[in-house]
Amino acid sequence: MGAYSEEQDANKNLSAVPSITAVLGRDVTIPCTYQLSPGYSEVSLKWAIRKDGDTKTILYRDRLSYSIPLSMYRSRVSVPSTDQVGNVSLTLREMYFQDRADYLCEVTWRNGSENTVQNTTLIKVSVIQVPVSKPVMPNVQSPLYIQAGQSIRLTCTAAGSLPITYMWYKKQPDGTKTRLSRQADLRISDAGTYYCEAENVAPGKKVEQSDPIELIVQDVTSAMASTARTAEKDGNAVSPASHQKGNRTLLRVYILIAGLCILVLFVVIIANVIIMKKRNKQKNAYDLVTFSSHLAGAKNNMEDKKCSARENEYEAMICKNENEYATMTKT
């Protein structure tokens, strides 16, 4: 009886809605949840589809594997990760009419005593077509200001069965409309009133139109004036005096930077001049010593010739010694 009571408690934990309606082309989540019984843990999860008496597994997960057997569902179905204990809901993306069927959510639990409990619940899923709703342009307020030459991208969205076709139009002064088919930078002449239309293929379809938006394209001068007006309205206006003060401060910074650059250039030039002068001075000193030594050698040669002209050998020797002593004294 105890084991049977545990199984009853586990079976009561699995819950799901009996039926759910999906919109053609939209994603849908088929809810299936459970409250985990004390001592139990999830062993496996299986989602299957039953259609025309035939049941096929579309997703299976256990502690070691995860598979989606049917190719048509491999990129379209998913379940929450095992970290989200108790949530085994199935999400199907981009519903088709052939997705209408009975879906079975089957969960198996096990406790520490290796007792296994399994429960299955069935959810009927239908797919319907829904006419398109009134389209809206999110995060856009009219009038919308833009500077000439800039690009702008307006987004139009609507609810309803997919696919939905969107068309953009510009109202003309004579009451007619011009369909937009180009993407280009806006000019001043592009200012005007724009709106979008949306439609799908749902039964009883009709074209839905968004609220118009006034687009004002400004030149640079007008854009600056508009910015100033907006800042003044928000309490953040910049006065002409403060603007001029900012310009003067910026000019002073530029002058300071230019002065520093000139000073660095001047220091570099002076350093180069000093280095060149030192090099020239060293070279001149070397030339002077060389020239002096040459002169001394030439003079000694002349004196030697005079001494050799002496008739007396002893006098010649004394003369030569005097010359050498004189040369050493000068050096």
TIMARBA-271611 format. One record per residue (C-alpha): residue number from 1; residue in one letter; y, z, x. Coordinates in Angstrom, 2 decimals. Example, Ala and Ser with C-alpha at 12.3 -4.5 7.8 and 13.67 -1.06 7.14 Angstrom:
2
<nuvo 1,"A",<-4.50,7.80,12.30>>
<nuvo 2,"S",<-1.06,7.14,13.67>>
***
This chain:
331
<nuvo 1,"M",<0.00,0.00,0.00>>
<nuvo 2,"G",<2.35,0.81,2.85>>
<nuvo 3,"A",<1.99,-2.67,4.37>>
<nuvo 4,"Y",<2.55,-4.26,0.98>>
<nuvo 5,"S",<5.67,-2.19,0.46>>
<nuvo 6,"E",<7.07,-3.35,3.83>>
<nuvo 7,"E",<6.45,-6.96,2.89>>
<nuvo 8,"Q",<8.19,-6.49,-0.43>>
<nuvo 9,"D",<11.20,-4.99,1.34>>
<nuvo 10,"A",<11.29,-7.88,3.81>>
<nuvo 11,"N",<11.07,-10.43,1.03>>
<nuvo 12,"K",<14.02,-8.84,-0.73>>
<nuvo 13,"N",<16.11,-9.28,2.44>>
<nuvo 14,"L",<16.19,-13.12,2.33>>
<nuvo 15,"S",<18.90,-14.42,-0.01>>
<nuvo 16,"A",<20.41,-17.78,-0.91>>
<nuvo 17,"V",<22.20,-19.50,-3.78>>
<nuvo 18,"P",<19.98,-21.48,-6.17>>
<nuvo 19,"S",<22.08,-24.64,-5.98>>
<nuvo 20,"I",<25.08,-26.15,-4.22>>
<nuvo 21,"T",<27.21,-29.25,-4.74>>
<nuvo 22,"A",<28.39,-31.35,-1.79>>
<nuvo 23,"V",<31.12,-33.98,-1.70>>
<nuvo 24,"L",<30.15,-37.46,-0.55>>
<nuvo 25,"G",<31.11,-37.99,3.08>>
<nuvo 26,"R",<32.08,-34.35,3.66>>
<nuvo 27,"D",<30.28,-31.59,5.56>>
<nuvo 28,"V",<28.43,-28.89,3.65>>
<nuvo 29,"T",<26.83,-25.57,4.58>>
<nuvo 30,"I",<23.75,-24.44,2.66>>
<nuvo 31,"P",<23.83,-20.63,2.79>>
<nuvo 32,"C",<20.71,-18.65,3.69>>
<nuvo 33,"T",<20.98,-15.08,4.99>>
<nuvo 34,"Y",<18.94,-11.90,5.31>>
<nuvo 35,"Q",<19.32,-8.22,6.09>>
<nuvo 36,"L",<16.94,-7.31,8.89>>
<nuvo 37,"S",<14.48,-4.55,7.98>>
<nuvo 38,"P",<14.14,-1.65,10.43>>
<nuvo 39,"G",<11.60,-2.41,13.15>>
<nuvo 40,"Y",<11.48,-6.14,12.40>>
<nuvo 41,"S",<12.87,-9.11,14.35>>
<nuvo 42,"E",<13.11,-12.81,13.59>>
<nuvo 43,"V",<10.19,-14.81,14.92>>
<nuvo 44,"S",<10.88,-18.30,13.55>>
<nuvo 45,"L",<13.14,-20.31,11.24>>
<nuvo 46,"K",<12.29,-23.52,9.42>>
<nuvo 47,"W",<14.40,-25.75,7.20>>
<nuvo 48,"A",<12.60,-28.41,5.17>>
<nuvo 49,"I",<13.61,-31.02,2.60>>
<nuvo 50,"R",<11.54,-31.69,-0.53>>
<nuvo 51,"K",<12.11,-34.98,-2.26>>
<nuvo 52,"D",<9.87,-36.85,-4.70>>
<nuvo 53,"G",<7.12,-34.30,-4.12>>
<nuvo 54,"D",<7.14,-34.84,-0.34>>
<nuvo 55,"T",<8.17,-31.97,1.98>>
<nuvo 56,"K",<9.34,-32.67,5.53>>
<nuvo 57,"T",<10.63,-30.31,8.21>>
<nuvo 58,"I",<14.17,-31.17,9.35>>
<nuvo 59,"L",<14.73,-28.18,11.70>>
<nuvo 60,"Y",<12.48,-25.63,13.40>>
<nuvo 61,"R",<13.37,-22.78,15.73>>
<nuvo 62,"D",<11.40,-19.97,17.32>>
<nuvo 63,"R",<11.75,-17.87,20.44>>
<nuvo 64,"L",<10.63,-20.71,22.71>>
<nuvo 65,"S",<11.65,-23.95,21.02>>
<nuvo 66,"Y",<14.26,-25.74,18.93>>
<nuvo 67,"S",<13.52,-29.11,17.33>>
<nuvo 68,"I",<14.83,-31.55,14.72>>
<nuvo 69,"P",<11.84,-33.81,13.93>>
<nuvo 70,"L",<13.57,-36.36,11.68>>
<nuvo 71,"S",<15.84,-38.78,13.58>>
<nuvo 72,"M",<18.27,-39.22,10.67>>
<nuvo 73,"Y",<19.18,-35.52,10.92>>
<nuvo 74,"R",<19.32,-35.04,14.71>>
<nuvo 75,"S",<23.05,-35.49,14.97>>
<nuvo 76,"R",<23.86,-34.05,11.55>>
<nuvo 77,"V",<22.20,-30.64,11.14>>
<nuvo 78,"S",<22.74,-27.33,12.89>>
<nuvo 79,"V",<22.25,-23.58,12.37>>
<nuvo 80,"P",<24.07,-20.59,13.88>>
<nuvo 81,"S",<22.83,-19.24,17.20>>
<nuvo 82,"T",<20.36,-16.36,17.33>>
<nuvo 83,"D",<23.25,-14.09,18.31>>
<nuvo 84,"Q",<24.35,-14.19,14.67>>
<nuvo 85,"V",<21.43,-12.13,13.41>>
<nuvo 86,"G",<20.81,-12.59,9.71>>
<nuvo 87,"N",<22.70,-15.89,9.33>>
<nuvo 88,"V",<20.35,-18.90,9.20>>
<nuvo 89,"S",<22.53,-21.18,7.04>>
<nuvo 90,"L",<22.12,-24.93,7.49>>
<nuvo 91,"T",<25.13,-27.20,8.05>>
<nuvo 92,"L",<24.86,-30.90,7.20>>
<nuvo 93,"R",<27.58,-33.29,8.32>>
<nuvo 94,"E",<28.82,-36.33,6.38>>
<nuvo 95,"M",<26.72,-36.05,3.25>>
<nuvo 96,"Y",<25.10,-39.17,1.80>>
<nuvo 97,"F",<23.66,-39.75,-1.64>>
<nuvo 98,"Q",<20.16,-39.75,-0.13>>
<nuvo 99,"D",<20.74,-36.16,1.00>>
<nuvo 100,"R",<20.33,-35.02,-2.62>>
<nuvo 101,"A",<17.14,-32.94,-2.60>>
<nuvo 102,"D",<15.62,-29.47,-2.61>>
<nuvo 103,"Y",<16.08,-27.62,0.69>>
<nuvo 104,"L",<13.74,-24.83,1.74>>
<nuvo 105,"C",<14.81,-21.99,4.03>>
<nuvo 106,"E",<11.80,-20.24,5.56>>
<nuvo 107,"V",<12.06,-17.21,7.87>>
<nuvo 108,"T",<9.28,-15.28,9.61>>
<nuvo 109,"W",<9.71,-11.72,10.89>>
<nuvo 110,"R",<7.49,-9.44,12.95>>
<nuvo 111,"N",<7.55,-5.73,13.75>>
<nuvo 112,"G",<6.30,-3.72,16.70>>
<nuvo 113,"S",<2.87,-3.36,15.12>>
<nuvo 114,"E",<2.53,-7.17,15.09>>
<nuvo 115,"N",<2.80,-7.20,11.30>>
<nuvo 116,"T",<4.19,-10.58,10.23>>
<nuvo 117,"V",<6.25,-11.22,7.10>>
<nuvo 118,"Q",<7.34,-14.66,5.89>>
<nuvo 119,"N",<9.68,-15.61,3.10>>
<nuvo 120,"T",<10.88,-18.94,1.70>>
<nuvo 121,"T",<13.75,-19.69,-0.67>>
<nuvo 122,"L",<14.75,-23.00,-2.28>>
<nuvo 123,"I",<18.28,-24.39,-2.69>>
<nuvo 124,"K",<18.98,-27.48,-4.78>>
<nuvo 125,"V",<21.66,-29.72,-3.26>>
<nuvo 126,"S",<23.50,-32.41,-5.22>>
<nuvo 127,"V",<26.04,-34.93,-3.91>>
<nuvo 128,"I",<28.95,-36.15,-5.99>>
<nuvo 129,"Q",<31.96,-38.41,-5.61>>
<nuvo 130,"V",<35.38,-36.84,-5.95>>
<nuvo 131,"P",<38.55,-38.88,-6.51>>
<nuvo 132,"V",<41.13,-38.68,-3.79>>
<nuvo 133,"S",<43.78,-36.00,-4.07>>
<nuvo 134,"K",<47.51,-36.34,-3.50>>
<nuvo 135,"P",<48.01,-36.94,0.23>>
<nuvo 136,"V",<50.22,-34.66,2.26>>
<nuvo 137,"M",<51.94,-34.88,5.64>>
<nuvo 138,"P",<51.25,-31.54,7.35>>
<nuvo 139,"N",<53.92,-29.84,9.46>>
<nuvo 140,"V",<56.61,-32.36,8.49>>
<nuvo 141,"Q",<59.87,-31.57,6.69>>
<nuvo 142,"S",<62.34,-34.03,5.25>>
<nuvo 143,"P",<64.73,-35.17,6.60>>
<nuvo 144,"L",<63.08,-35.83,9.93>>
<nuvo 145,"Y",<65.37,-36.57,12.89>>
<nuvo 146,"I",<64.24,-38.67,15.86>>
<nuvo 147,"Q",<66.10,-40.20,18.77>>
<nuvo 148,"A",<66.19,-43.97,19.11>>
<nuvo 149,"G",<63.55,-45.28,21.53>>
<nuvo 150,"Q",<61.21,-42.35,21.01>>
<nuvo 151,"S",<57.82,-42.53,19.32>>
<nuvo 152,"I",<56.64,-40.52,16.36>>
<nuvo 153,"R",<53.23,-40.17,14.76>>
<nuvo 154,"L",<53.02,-39.15,11.12>>
<nuvo 155,"T",<49.67,-37.95,9.78>>
<nuvo 156,"C",<48.61,-38.29,6.17>>
<nuvo 157,"T",<45.58,-36.37,4.83>>
<nuvo 158,"A",<43.90,-36.08,1.44>>
<nuvo 159,"A",<40.85,-34.43,-0.08>>
<nuvo 160,"G",<38.08,-36.27,-1.88>>
<nuvo 161,"S",<34.98,-38.30,-1.18>>
<nuvo 162,"L",<34.92,-40.28,2.03>>
<nuvo 163,"P",<35.77,-42.86,3.11>>
<nuvo 164,"I",<39.46,-42.62,2.25>>
<nuvo 165,"T",<41.85,-45.48,2.94>>
<nuvo 166,"Y",<45.42,-44.65,3.93>>
<nuvo 167,"M",<48.43,-46.98,3.78>>
<nuvo 168,"W",<52.00,-46.41,4.94>>
<nuvo 169,"Y",<55.05,-47.87,3.24>>
<nuvo 170,"K",<58.80,-47.96,3.67>>
<nuvo 171,"K",<61.07,-48.01,0.64>>
<nuvo 172,"Q",<63.62,-50.81,0.59>>
<nuvo 173,"P",<67.15,-50.51,-0.83>>
<nuvo 174,"D",<66.25,-52.89,-3.68>>
<nuvo 175,"G",<63.40,-50.61,-4.83>>
<nuvo 176,"T",<60.57,-52.63,-3.30>>
<nuvo 177,"K",<58.22,-51.36,-0.60>>
<nuvo 178,"T",<57.12,-52.79,2.74>>
<nuvo 179,"R",<53.69,-51.99,4.12>>
<nuvo 180,"L",<53.69,-50.89,7.74>>
<nuvo 181,"S",<51.23,-52.54,10.09>>
<nuvo 182,"R",<52.78,-52.06,13.51>>
<nuvo 183,"Q",<53.20,-49.27,16.01>>
<nuvo 184,"A",<56.39,-49.44,18.05>>
<nuvo 185,"D",<59.34,-47.43,19.26>>
<nuvo 186,"L",<61.81,-46.73,16.50>>
<nuvo 187,"R",<65.21,-48.33,16.42>>
<nuvo 188,"I",<68.31,-47.31,14.50>>
<nuvo 189,"S",<67.38,-49.87,11.85>>
<nuvo 190,"D",<64.05,-48.10,11.27>>
<nuvo 191,"A",<65.77,-45.23,9.49>>
<nuvo 192,"G",<64.76,-44.93,5.88>>
<nuvo 193,"T",<62.32,-43.40,3.41>>
<nuvo 194,"Y",<58.60,-43.46,4.17>>
<nuvo 195,"Y",<55.51,-42.36,2.28>>
<nuvo 196,"C",<51.75,-42.86,2.38>>
<nuvo 197,"E",<49.14,-43.81,-0.22>>
<nuvo 198,"A",<45.47,-42.83,-0.28>>
<nuvo 199,"E",<42.47,-44.09,-2.25>>
<nuvo 200,"N",<38.67,-43.96,-2.17>>
<nuvo 201,"V",<35.80,-45.50,-4.14>>
<nuvo 202,"A",<35.11,-42.60,-6.51>>
<nuvo 203,"P",<34.62,-43.47,-10.20>>
<nuvo 204,"G",<37.88,-43.59,-12.08>>
<nuvo 205,"K",<39.70,-43.99,-8.80>>
<nuvo 206,"K",<43.43,-44.27,-8.60>>
<nuvo 207,"V",<45.88,-44.57,-5.76>>
<nuvo 208,"E",<47.61,-41.32,-4.89>>
<nuvo 209,"Q",<51.05,-41.24,-3.26>>
<nuvo 210,"S",<52.55,-38.57,-1.01>>
<nuvo 211,"D",<56.01,-37.13,-1.29>>
<nuvo 212,"P",<58.56,-39.32,0.52>>
<nuvo 213,"I",<60.04,-38.32,3.82>>
<nuvo 214,"E",<63.51,-39.31,4.98>>
<nuvo 215,"L",<63.50,-40.51,8.58>>
<nuvo 216,"I",<66.83,-40.47,10.41>>
<nuvo 217,"V",<66.94,-42.34,13.72>>
<nuvo 218,"Q",<69.85,-41.29,15.94>>
<nuvo 219,"D",<71.46,-42.65,19.06>>
<nuvo 220,"V",<71.96,-40.28,22.02>>
<nuvo 221,"T",<75.42,-39.10,20.91>>
<nuvo 222,"S",<74.31,-38.38,17.37>>
<nuvo 223,"A",<71.19,-36.58,18.61>>
<nuvo 224,"M",<73.29,-34.29,20.84>>
<nuvo 225,"A",<75.66,-33.54,17.97>>
<nuvo 226,"S",<72.73,-32.78,15.67>>
<nuvo 227,"T",<71.24,-30.44,18.27>>
<nuvo 228,"A",<74.55,-28.65,18.62>>
<nuvo 229,"R",<74.83,-28.25,14.84>>
<nuvo 230,"T",<71.29,-26.90,14.66>>
<nuvo 231,"A",<71.95,-24.43,17.46>>
<nuvo 232,"E",<75.16,-23.28,15.78>>
<nuvo 233,"K",<73.32,-22.84,12.50>>
<nuvo 234,"D",<70.67,-20.73,14.18>>
<nuvo 235,"G",<73.31,-18.58,15.87>>
<nuvo 236,"N",<72.61,-20.06,19.29>>
<nuvo 237,"A",<75.56,-22.44,19.56>>
<nuvo 238,"V",<76.92,-23.24,23.02>>
<nuvo 239,"S",<80.71,-23.25,23.24>>
<nuvo 240,"P",<82.58,-25.92,25.28>>
<nuvo 241,"A",<83.94,-23.21,27.60>>
<nuvo 242,"S",<80.47,-21.88,28.41>>
<nuvo 243,"H",<79.23,-25.45,28.86>>
<nuvo 244,"Q",<82.05,-26.17,31.35>>
<nuvo 245,"K",<81.32,-22.90,33.13>>
<nuvo 246,"G",<77.70,-23.93,33.50>>
<nuvo 247,"N",<78.76,-27.30,34.92>>
<nuvo 248,"R",<81.02,-25.60,37.49>>
<nuvo 249,"T",<78.24,-23.28,38.56>>
<nuvo 250,"L",<75.88,-26.21,38.99>>
<nuvo 251,"L",<78.52,-28.08,41.03>>
<nuvo 252,"R",<78.91,-25.08,43.34>>
<nuvo 253,"V",<75.20,-24.98,43.94>>
<nuvo 254,"Y",<75.18,-28.68,44.85>>
<nuvo 255,"I",<78.12,-28.18,47.25>>
<nuvo 256,"L",<76.38,-25.23,48.91>>
<nuvo 257,"I",<73.19,-27.22,49.41>>
<nuvo 258,"A",<75.15,-30.16,50.88>>
<nuvo 259,"G",<77.04,-27.82,53.25>>
<nuvo 260,"L",<73.79,-26.28,54.50>>
<nuvo 261,"C",<72.34,-29.72,55.14>>
<nuvo 262,"I",<75.43,-30.78,57.13>>
<nuvo 263,"L",<75.32,-27.53,59.15>>
<nuvo 264,"V",<71.66,-28.04,60.06>>
<nuvo 265,"L",<72.37,-31.62,61.10>>
<nuvo 266,"F",<75.30,-30.49,63.27>>
<nuvo 267,"V",<73.16,-27.83,65.01>>
<nuvo 268,"V",<70.46,-30.40,65.76>>
<nuvo 269,"I",<72.99,-32.82,67.26>>
<nuvo 270,"I",<74.58,-30.12,69.48>>
<nuvo 271,"A",<71.15,-28.99,70.70>>
<nuvo 272,"N",<70.24,-32.56,71.67>>
<nuvo 273,"V",<73.52,-33.00,73.56>>
<nuvo 274,"I",<72.96,-29.76,75.52>>
<nuvo 275,"I",<69.40,-30.77,76.41>>
<nuvo 276,"M",<70.55,-34.21,77.61>>
<nuvo 277,"K",<73.30,-32.68,79.78>>
<nuvo 278,"K",<70.81,-30.32,81.43>>
<nuvo 279,"R",<68.47,-33.18,82.20>>
<nuvo 280,"N",<71.30,-35.29,83.72>>
<nuvo 281,"K",<72.51,-32.33,85.83>>
<nuvo 282,"Q",<69.04,-31.72,87.27>>
<nuvo 283,"K",<68.70,-35.41,88.09>>
<nuvo 284,"N",<72.12,-35.53,89.84>>
<nuvo 285,"A",<71.26,-32.46,91.92>>
<nuvo 286,"Y",<68.01,-34.05,93.07>>
<nuvo 287,"D",<69.81,-37.28,94.05>>
<nuvo 288,"L",<72.43,-35.32,96.00>>
<nuvo 289,"V",<69.84,-33.39,98.02>>
<nuvo 290,"T",<67.97,-36.59,98.79>>
<nuvo 291,"F",<71.15,-38.38,99.84>>
<nuvo 292,"S",<72.18,-35.45,102.08>>
<nuvo 293,"S",<68.81,-35.34,103.77>>
<nuvo 294,"H",<69.03,-39.06,104.44>>
<nuvo 295,"L",<72.48,-38.64,105.98>>
<nuvo 296,"A",<71.25,-35.80,108.21>>
<nuvo 297,"G",<68.30,-37.87,109.36>>
<nuvo 298,"A",<70.51,-40.79,110.21>>
<nuvo 299,"K",<72.89,-38.58,112.19>>
<nuvo 300,"N",<70.03,-37.04,114.14>>
<nuvo 301,"N",<68.79,-40.48,115.05>>
<nuvo 302,"M",<72.21,-41.41,116.37>>
<nuvo 303,"E",<72.47,-38.23,118.44>>
<nuvo 304,"D",<68.97,-38.81,119.81>>
<nuvo 305,"K",<70.03,-42.26,120.94>>
<nuvo 306,"K",<73.11,-40.75,122.67>>
<nuvo 307,"C",<70.98,-38.13,124.40>>
<nuvo 308,"S",<68.48,-40.70,125.59>>
<nuvo 309,"A",<71.36,-42.58,127.19>>
<nuvo 310,"R",<72.00,-39.70,129.56>>
<nuvo 311,"E",<71.09,-40.49,133.12>>
<nuvo 312,"N",<69.80,-37.08,133.93>>
<nuvo 313,"E",<66.54,-36.21,132.22>>
<nuvo 314,"Y",<67.43,-32.54,132.09>>
<nuvo 315,"E",<70.77,-33.22,130.45>>
<nuvo 316,"A",<69.08,-35.44,127.88>>
<nuvo 317,"M",<66.64,-32.63,126.98>>
<nuvo 318,"I",<69.47,-30.11,126.55>>
<nuvo 319,"C",<71.44,-32.58,124.39>>
<nuvo 320,"K",<68.48,-33.14,122.06>>
<nuvo 321,"N",<67.88,-29.41,121.63>>
<nuvo 322,"E",<71.50,-28.84,120.75>>
<nuvo 323,"N",<71.34,-31.54,118.10>>
<nuvo 324,"E",<68.20,-30.02,116.53>>
<nuvo 325,"Y",<69.78,-26.57,116.53>>
<nuvo 326,"A",<72.90,-27.94,114.88>>
<nuvo 327,"T",<70.83,-29.64,112.19>>
<nuvo 328,"M",<68.91,-26.44,111.43>>
<nuvo 329,"T",<72.14,-24.51,111.24>>
<nuvo 330,"K",<73.63,-26.93,108.67>>
<nuvo 331,"T",<70.48,-26.87,106.54>>
***
